Amino acid sequence: MSHAPLTREGMRADIARLLHEDPSEIGDDDSLIDLGLDSMRAMNLLLLWSERGLSLDFGEFAEELTLNTWWAIVERRQKAQAGG
């Protein structure tokens, strides 16, 4: 089954929904921990994104909790899974 690629803005929207924030309130380099993200919520996000066809490792995401860092991981993973 083919899934639409995850986008930075899609990730921002998913994070915002989980934190009950407006997506415009989540900056690319904001600490997601400072915005209220905890490990359980982070795992829920990774599960959601994994269900969309991505193979993700929590350890990578736990190193630095910002949208920019997470997007870089997802972008690399999507390119690798697409064979690029």
N, C-alpha and C positions, 0 to 999 in steps of 0.2 A: 504494500500500500504506500502510495506516495504522499508526502506531507509537504505543505508549503514551508519554505524556509522561515526560520525565526528571524525577526528583525530587531534592531536595537529599540525601535519604538514599541514593538510588540512586547519586548522584555520589560521596558519601562512601564507599559500599561499593566502587565501582569504583576509586577512588583507593587505598583501603586494600588491596585485592587486588593492585594493581600494586606497592605499596610493601611488601607482606608485613607489614602492620600490622593490628591489630584496629580496626574502624571507630570504636569508642569512644575510641581514642587520637588521632583526628583532630578537633581543635576547629574551630569555624567560622572563627576568625580566626588559626589557626596558619599559620605560613609553610610552604607545601608544600615549598619548597626545603630548609628546615631539617629536614623529615621525610624528605628523600632524593629528592625529585622533581627530575629533570633535564629538559632540553629534549626529549630523545628520548621519555621516558616521557610528558611532557605531550602531545607529538604523537600518541602511541599512544592516549591518552585522548580527544583530540579526534577522532581517526579513529573510535574506537568510538562516540562520541556522534553523529558525522556519519552513521554507518551506521544509526543509529536514527532518522534523518530530520531532523536539525538541520543548518542551514547555519551553520558556525562559522568564525571567523577567528582564527588563532593569535595575531596581533598584539594583539587585545583581551585574550586570556587571559594573555599574557606581561607585561602591565603590572603586575599585582599578583596574586601567586600565593597566594590564600587561598580556601577553600571558599566563604565569603560572597561574595567578589567574583565568583568563577566562577558561583555560583548566580544572582546578579543578572543576569549576561550571558545565561545560559541561559533564565532566566525571561522576560526581555525578548524574546529571540529566539523562544521558544515562543509567546508572546502575539502577536507580529508575524506569525508563520507561520500562526497560527490565525485571523488577521484581526481580532484584538482589540487 
